[in-house]
């Protein structure tokens, strides 16, 4: 029969992924991407250089040329949305911005 200690260990292991996600600060919609990027780097997230930028949109390639090498892709339409990729350990985070001023919209975790 499992002991209380074993249950506690299992519960802790199951909660690890959720605790890791809880480290991120609450970013505000419309916040400048450079502020978001700086805070993520401060917390140990590393920008992931897009090694296949030639497969991305022309707009994303322009963003890459501006020094934002972590850009995954962009859609140059009404809101000019771009995705930027970060990694911390085994976790991958993608940040979405809108407008040509790169205003933060939201982030999501990837597998």
Residue pairs with C-beta under 8 A, 6 or more apart in sequence:
20 88
20 89
20 91
21 91
21 109
23 43
24 40
24 43
24 93
24 107
25 39
25 43
27 36
27 39
27 104
27 107
28 104
29 103
29 104
29 105
29 106
30 103
30 104
31 103
31 104
32 101
32 102
32 103
32 104
33 84
33 95
33 97
33 102
33 103
33 104
34 102
35 104
36 95
36 104
37 47
37 84
37 95
40 86
40 93
40 95
41 47
43 88
44 88
45 86
45 87
45 88
45 93
46 86
46 87
46 88
47 69
47 70
47 84
47 85
47 86
48 70
48 85
48 86
48 87
48 92
49 69
49 70
50 56
50 60
50 64
50 69
50 70
50 71
50 72
50 85
53 60
53 61
53 64
53 69
53 71
54 61
56 64
56 71
56 72
56 73
56 74
57 73
57 74
57 75
57 76
58 76
59 74
59 75
59 76
59 80
59 82
60 71
60 72
60 73
60 74
60 82
63 71
63 74
63 82
64 71
68 84
68 102
70 84
70 85
70 86
71 82
71 83
71 84
72 82
72 83
72 84
72 85
72 94
73 82
73 83
74 80
74 81
74 82
74 83
75 81
75 82
79 98
79 99
80 98
80 99
80 100
81 96
81 97
81 98
81 105
82 96
82 97
82 102
83 94
83 95
83 96
84 94
84 95
84 96
84 97
85 92
85 93
85 94
85 95
85 110
86 92
86 93
86 94
86 95
87 93
91 109
92 109
92 110
92 111
93 107
93 108
93 109
93 110
94 107
94 108
94 109
94 110
95 104
95 106
95 107
96 104
96 105
96 106
96 107
96 108
97 103
97 104
97 105
98 105
